[in-house]
Every structure is written in C-alpha cells, then in structure tokens.
Amino acid sequence: MSGQEGEEPWPFQMLGRTWGSVGYDESQISEEVAYIAYHFHWPLEQILELQHSDRRRWAQLISGINERMNEEAGNLMTASGR
C-alpha cells in the first residue's frame, strides 16, 4: 500500500485527506477516482469533494454506459456479419 516508507503517497493523501480513518478502503477510492477521472476528465479535487456514495454512484453509472455501448457495438458487428 502506498504511503509506506520510500513510497509516493496516494494523490488524495497529498491533499491532506485520510480516508482509512473513516472506514474507506484507499485502494477502492483510488480505483473510483481513476475511473471517473478517466471517463469524465474531472479534476482530482472535484472528484474527492463528492460524498463517497455519490462517487460510487457515478462510477456505477459510467459502468452502465460502457456496458450499453459495448452491447450496441457488438450488436452492430453481429448485424453487419463480422
């Protein structure tokens, strides 16, 4: 885990936040943050300002969008005979 001797701190630790102390798994938070940032291009500070439940909901919504897009792409490929 990051933050140990000689390792770089997680980005949200550098912002002065400590999530483990409030019961949030830092690796889960980093995955949620990376997922939202990758898909929506929101800045780190804006994502971390979200309530945990809101951040998880955004990640779920993005996942649903991706699944639908992948299904539609698969249907198009099937329909075109590829």
VEXDREN-2710 file (C-alpha; in Angstrom, 1 decimal):
% VEXDREN-2710
k/r/px/py/pz
1/MET/0.0/0.0/0.0
2/SER/1.2/3.5/-0.8
3/GLY/2.3/5.8/1.9
4/GLN/4.8/3.4/3.4
5/GLU/8.5/4.3/3.8
6/GLY/10.0/5.2/0.5
7/GLU/6.8/5.1/-1.5
8/GLU/4.9/8.0/-3.0
9/PRO/1.7/9.0/-1.1
10/TRP/-1.7/8.4/-2.8
11/PRO/-2.8/11.7/-4.5
12/PHE/-5.6/12.2/-2.0
13/GLN/-3.2/11.9/0.9
14/MET/-1.2/14.7/-0.6
15/LEU/-4.4/16.8/-0.5
16/GLY/-4.5/16.3/3.3
17/ARG/-7.2/13.7/3.3
18/THR/-7.1/10.4/5.2
19/TRP/-9.8/8.0/4.1
20/GLY/-8.8/4.9/6.0
21/SER/-9.6/6.6/9.3
22/VAL/-13.3/6.9/8.3
23/GLY/-13.6/3.3/7.1
24/TYR/-12.9/3.7/3.4
25/ASP/-10.5/1.4/1.6
26/GLU/-7.9/3.6/0.0
27/SER/-7.4/1.2/-3.0
28/GLN/-11.2/1.3/-3.7
29/ILE/-11.2/5.0/-3.5
30/SER/-8.3/5.3/-5.9
31/GLU/-10.0/3.0/-8.4
32/GLU/-13.2/5.0/-8.2
33/VAL/-11.3/8.3/-8.6
34/ALA/-9.2/6.9/-11.6
35/TYR/-12.4/5.5/-13.2
36/ILE/-14.3/8.7/-13.0
37/ALA/-11.3/10.9/-14.0
38/TYR/-10.6/8.7/-17.0
39/HIS/-14.1/8.7/-18.3
40/PHE/-15.3/12.2/-17.4
41/HIS/-11.9/14.1/-17.2
42/TRP/-12.9/15.7/-13.9
43/PRO/-10.0/17.0/-11.8
44/LEU/-9.0/15.1/-8.7
45/GLU/-10.1/17.7/-6.3
46/GLN/-13.6/17.8/-7.7
47/ILE/-14.0/14.0/-7.5
48/LEU/-12.7/13.9/-4.0
49/GLU/-15.2/16.6/-2.9
50/LEU/-18.0/14.1/-3.8
51/GLN/-19.6/12.2/-1.0
52/HIS/-18.5/8.6/-1.0
53/SER/-21.9/7.4/-2.0
54/ASP/-22.1/9.9/-4.9
55/ARG/-18.7/8.9/-6.1
56/ARG/-19.7/5.2/-6.1
57/ARG/-22.9/6.1/-7.9
58/TRP/-21.0/8.0/-10.7
59/ALA/-18.7/5.0/-11.1
60/GLN/-21.7/2.7/-11.4
61/LEU/-23.4/5.0/-13.9
62/ILE/-20.3/5.1/-16.1
63/SER/-20.0/1.4/-15.9
64/GLY/-23.6/1.1/-17.1
65/ILE/-23.0/3.5/-20.0
66/ASN/-19.9/1.4/-21.0
67/GLU/-21.8/-1.8/-20.9
68/ARG/-24.6/-0.5/-23.1
69/MET/-22.1/1.0/-25.6
70/ASN/-20.3/-2.3/-25.8
71/GLU/-23.5/-4.2/-26.3
72/GLU/-24.6/-1.9/-29.0
73/ALA/-21.2/-2.2/-30.7
74/GLY/-21.5/-6.0/-30.5
75/ASN/-25.0/-5.9/-32.0
76/LEU/-23.8/-3.7/-34.9
77/MET/-20.9/-6.1/-35.6
78/THR/-23.3/-9.1/-35.5
79/ALA/-25.8/-7.4/-37.8
80/SER/-23.0/-6.5/-40.3
81/GLY/-21.8/-10.1/-40.4
82/ARG/-18.4/-9.5/-38.8
END
